[in-house]
Amino acid sequence: MRILADYHTHTRYSHGRGTIEDNVKSAIQKGLKVIGITDHGSAYLEYGINKLDYKKMREIVDRLNEKYAGAIQILLGIEANIIDQEGNLDVDDMILKNHDILLAGFHFDIAYKDLLLEVRSKMKRHENIQSKIDQGLYEEMIEINTQAMTDAVKKYPIHILTHAGDQQPIDIEKVCKVLEKTNTDLEINNFHKFPTIGQLKIASTFQNINFVISSDAHRPKDVGNFTKALKVLKKSGLNIERVKNIVKDEK
């Protein structure tokens, strides 16, 4: 079994530590054939990209594709944020015209504009959400989050939905029903370890959904690191042939 692509990596342009070329070099060393440079959207507080830098990133990626032609393909993308309950993303026409791959998901730091803002601002990232609020509100959050996520994949040409279920609770079954219609891949994320084993078992019952496995690397050395995600994949029982960037070794 080999993994040929890592579609989800970050650089200094957002929350990462290395340059675009640092990530590319690491990917080549790991034997990858495709790498995605997918920095955080601008709504991600202090960690998001400066939109003015995106054309510069496009120029760098184009130059590096020429430099490393034959060794690897470099895709410029973005990990956009779902910013409100209508499923809008923090991308504009300039980014949509200049990207190769569009990822999107929730990040806890980005609250909805008008709903549950006070509740969300009081919750810490790694604490159990359900224990913080009553069951009725928790169920309402699931409904709202699910609607926002499904609306996002209907509105935008999203290639990959990132770490679904992390930081904002969702109904994975309802999300998967929409992913089947929009041809959006579901990510198995190494950094966040989402979706969970249980969520993947549910998602695997939807035969028209494809999956990708991603490092979500924030350091060059973590590009191509799928160790934790592979453990989740194995325990879920999902057929690896449904993971688009995995190929079986020839016998």
C-alpha positions as CSV (number, residue, x, y, z in Angstrom):
1,M,0.0,0.0,0.0
2,R,1.3,3.4,-0.9
3,I,-0.1,6.9,-0.5
4,L,0.7,9.1,-3.5
5,A,-0.8,12.5,-2.5
6,D,-1.1,14.7,0.5
7,Y,-3.7,17.3,-0.4
8,H,-3.8,19.2,3.0
9,T,-0.6,21.0,4.2
10,H,0.1,24.4,5.7
11,T,2.9,26.9,5.3
12,R,4.1,30.2,6.8
13,Y,1.4,31.9,4.8
14,S,-1.0,30.8,7.6
15,H,-0.5,28.5,10.5
16,G,2.5,26.5,9.2
17,R,6.2,26.8,10.0
18,G,7.8,26.1,6.6
19,T,7.9,27.7,3.2
20,I,6.0,26.3,0.2
21,E,9.2,24.8,-1.1
22,D,10.0,23.3,2.3
23,N,6.8,21.3,2.1
24,V,7.4,20.3,-1.5
25,K,10.9,19.0,-0.7
26,S,9.5,17.0,2.2
27,A,6.8,15.5,0.0
28,I,9.4,14.5,-2.6
29,Q,11.5,12.8,0.1
30,K,8.5,10.9,1.3
31,G,7.8,9.6,-2.3
32,L,4.6,11.6,-2.8
33,K,3.6,12.5,-6.3
34,V,1.1,15.3,-5.5
35,I,1.1,17.9,-2.7
36,G,-1.6,20.5,-1.9
37,I,-0.6,23.8,-0.4
38,T,-3.8,24.6,1.4
39,D,-3.3,27.4,4.0
40,H,-6.1,28.6,6.2
41,G,-8.7,31.0,5.0
42,S,-8.5,34.6,6.1
43,A,-11.3,34.3,8.7
44,Y,-9.2,32.1,10.9
45,L,-8.2,34.9,13.2
46,E,-4.5,35.5,13.4
47,Y,-3.7,32.2,11.5
48,G,-5.5,32.9,8.2
49,I,-3.8,34.0,5.0
50,N,-3.6,37.6,3.9
51,K,-5.6,37.5,0.8
52,L,-3.2,39.9,-0.8
53,D,-0.5,37.1,-0.6
54,Y,-2.6,34.7,-2.7
55,K,-1.4,35.8,-6.1
56,K,2.2,35.7,-4.8
57,M,1.5,32.1,-3.7
58,R,0.2,31.3,-7.2
59,E,3.4,32.6,-8.7
60,I,5.5,30.6,-6.3
61,V,3.6,27.4,-7.0
62,D,3.7,27.9,-10.7
63,R,7.5,28.4,-10.6
64,L,8.0,25.4,-8.3
65,N,5.9,23.2,-10.7
66,E,8.4,24.1,-13.4
67,K,11.4,23.5,-11.1
68,Y,10.2,20.1,-9.9
69,A,8.4,18.9,-13.1
70,G,8.4,15.2,-13.3
71,A,9.1,14.8,-9.6
72,I,5.8,16.1,-8.1
73,Q,2.7,18.0,-8.9
74,I,2.0,21.0,-6.6
75,L,-1.6,22.2,-6.2
76,L,-2.4,25.6,-4.8
77,G,-5.5,25.6,-2.7
78,I,-7.0,26.9,0.5
79,E,-8.6,25.4,3.5
80,A,-11.6,27.7,3.6
81,N,-13.7,28.2,6.7
82,I,-17.4,27.8,7.0
83,I,-18.2,31.2,8.5
84,D,-22.0,31.3,9.0
85,Q,-25.1,29.1,9.3
86,E,-25.8,29.6,5.6
87,G,-22.6,27.8,4.6
88,N,-20.7,30.7,3.3
89,L,-16.9,30.4,3.0
90,D,-14.2,33.0,3.5
91,V,-13.1,33.0,-0.2
92,D,-13.6,35.5,-2.9
93,D,-13.6,35.5,-6.7
94,M,-9.9,36.1,-6.8
95,I,-9.1,32.9,-4.8
96,L,-11.8,30.9,-6.6
97,K,-10.2,31.9,-10.0
98,N,-6.6,31.1,-8.9
99,H,-7.0,27.9,-6.9
100,D,-6.4,24.3,-8.0
101,I,-8.1,22.6,-5.1
102,L,-10.6,23.8,-2.6
103,L,-10.9,22.3,0.9
104,A,-13.4,23.5,3.5
105,G,-14.3,22.8,7.1
106,F,-15.1,24.2,10.5
107,H,-12.6,25.7,12.9
108,F,-13.6,26.4,16.5
109,D,-12.1,29.9,16.5
110,I,-14.6,31.0,13.9
111,A,-18.0,31.5,15.4
112,Y,-21.2,32.0,13.5
113,K,-22.0,35.7,13.0
114,D,-25.4,35.9,14.8
115,L,-26.1,32.5,16.5
116,L,-24.7,31.0,19.7
117,L,-21.8,33.4,19.6
118,E,-21.8,33.9,23.4
119,V,-21.9,30.1,24.0
120,R,-19.2,29.3,21.5
121,S,-16.9,32.1,22.8
122,K,-16.9,30.5,26.3
123,M,-16.0,27.0,25.1
124,K,-12.4,26.0,25.0
125,R,-11.2,24.1,22.0
126,H,-10.4,20.8,23.5
127,E,-13.2,20.5,26.1
128,N,-16.2,18.4,25.7
129,I,-18.9,20.6,24.1
130,Q,-21.8,18.5,25.2
131,S,-20.9,18.8,28.9
132,K,-20.9,22.6,28.6
133,I,-24.4,23.1,27.5
134,D,-27.8,21.4,27.9
135,Q,-28.9,18.6,25.6
136,G,-31.5,20.8,23.8
137,L,-28.9,23.4,22.8
138,Y,-26.4,20.6,21.8
139,E,-29.0,19.1,19.4
140,E,-29.7,22.5,18.0
141,M,-26.0,23.0,17.4
142,I,-25.8,19.7,15.5
143,E,-28.7,20.7,13.3
144,I,-27.3,24.1,12.6
145,N,-23.8,22.9,12.0
146,T,-25.0,20.1,9.7
147,Q,-27.1,22.6,7.7
148,A,-24.2,25.0,7.4
149,M,-21.8,22.3,6.2
150,T,-24.2,20.8,3.7
151,D,-25.1,24.2,2.3
152,A,-21.4,25.0,1.9
153,V,-20.8,21.9,-0.3
154,K,-23.9,22.8,-2.3
155,K,-22.8,26.4,-2.9
156,Y,-19.1,26.0,-3.6
157,P,-17.0,23.6,-5.8
158,I,-15.4,22.0,-2.7
159,H,-13.2,19.1,-3.5
160,I,-12.5,17.9,0.1
161,L,-14.4,18.4,3.4
162,T,-11.8,18.6,6.1
163,H,-11.9,16.9,9.6
164,A,-15.7,16.7,9.6
165,G,-17.2,16.5,13.1
166,D,-14.2,18.1,14.8
167,Q,-14.7,21.2,16.9
168,Q,-18.3,21.6,15.7
169,P,-20.7,18.6,16.2
170,I,-22.5,17.4,13.0
171,D,-24.9,14.7,11.9
172,I,-22.4,12.7,9.7
173,E,-25.2,10.7,8.1
174,K,-27.0,13.8,6.8
175,V,-23.7,15.3,5.6
176,C,-22.8,12.1,3.7
177,K,-26.2,12.1,1.9
178,V,-25.2,15.5,0.4
179,L,-21.6,14.5,-0.3
180,E,-22.9,11.7,-2.5
181,K,-24.7,14.3,-4.7
182,T,-21.9,16.9,-4.8
183,N,-19.0,14.5,-5.5
184,T,-17.2,16.0,-2.5
185,D,-14.5,13.8,-0.9
186,L,-14.5,13.2,2.9
187,E,-11.1,13.6,4.5
188,I,-9.6,11.3,7.1
189,N,-7.4,13.8,8.9
190,N,-4.2,12.7,10.7
191,F,-3.8,15.9,12.7
192,H,-7.3,16.2,14.1
193,K,-8.1,12.4,14.0
194,F,-11.5,13.1,12.5
195,P,-13.8,11.7,11.3
196,T,-13.8,9.2,14.2
197,I,-13.9,5.4,13.8
198,G,-17.6,5.5,14.4
199,Q,-18.2,8.3,11.9
200,L,-16.2,6.5,9.3
201,K,-18.2,3.4,9.8
202,I,-21.4,5.4,9.1
203,A,-19.8,7.1,6.1
204,S,-18.6,3.8,4.6
205,T,-22.2,2.8,4.1
206,F,-22.6,5.5,1.5
207,Q,-21.2,3.8,-1.6
208,N,-20.9,6.9,-3.8
209,I,-18.6,8.7,-1.4
210,N,-14.9,8.7,-1.9
211,F,-12.3,9.5,0.8
212,V,-8.8,11.0,1.0
213,I,-6.3,10.7,3.7
214,S,-4.4,13.8,4.7
215,S,-1.6,14.8,7.0
216,D,-2.9,18.4,7.7
217,A,0.8,19.1,8.2
218,H,1.8,22.4,9.9
219,R,5.5,21.6,9.7
220,P,7.4,20.4,6.6
221,K,8.6,17.2,8.4
222,D,5.0,16.2,9.0
223,V,4.1,16.3,5.3
224,G,3.2,12.7,4.3
225,N,2.7,11.6,7.9
226,F,-0.5,9.6,8.0
227,T,0.2,7.3,10.9
228,K,-2.8,8.2,13.2
229,A,-5.2,8.5,10.3
230,L,-4.2,5.1,9.0
231,K,-5.0,3.6,12.4
232,V,-8.4,5.1,12.3
233,L,-8.9,3.9,8.8
234,K,-7.9,0.3,9.7
235,K,-10.1,0.2,12.8
236,S,-13.1,1.5,10.9
237,G,-13.0,-1.3,8.4
238,L,-13.3,1.1,5.4
239,N,-12.1,-0.5,2.2
240,I,-8.8,1.2,1.3
241,E,-9.8,1.1,-2.3
242,R,-12.2,3.9,-1.6
243,V,-9.4,6.2,-0.5
244,K,-8.5,8.0,-3.6
245,N,-4.8,8.7,-2.8
246,I,-4.0,5.2,-1.7
247,V,-2.8,2.5,-4.1
248,K,-2.3,-1.1,-3.4
249,D,1.2,-2.6,-3.9
250,E,1.3,-4.8,-6.9
251,K,1.8,-8.5,-6.0
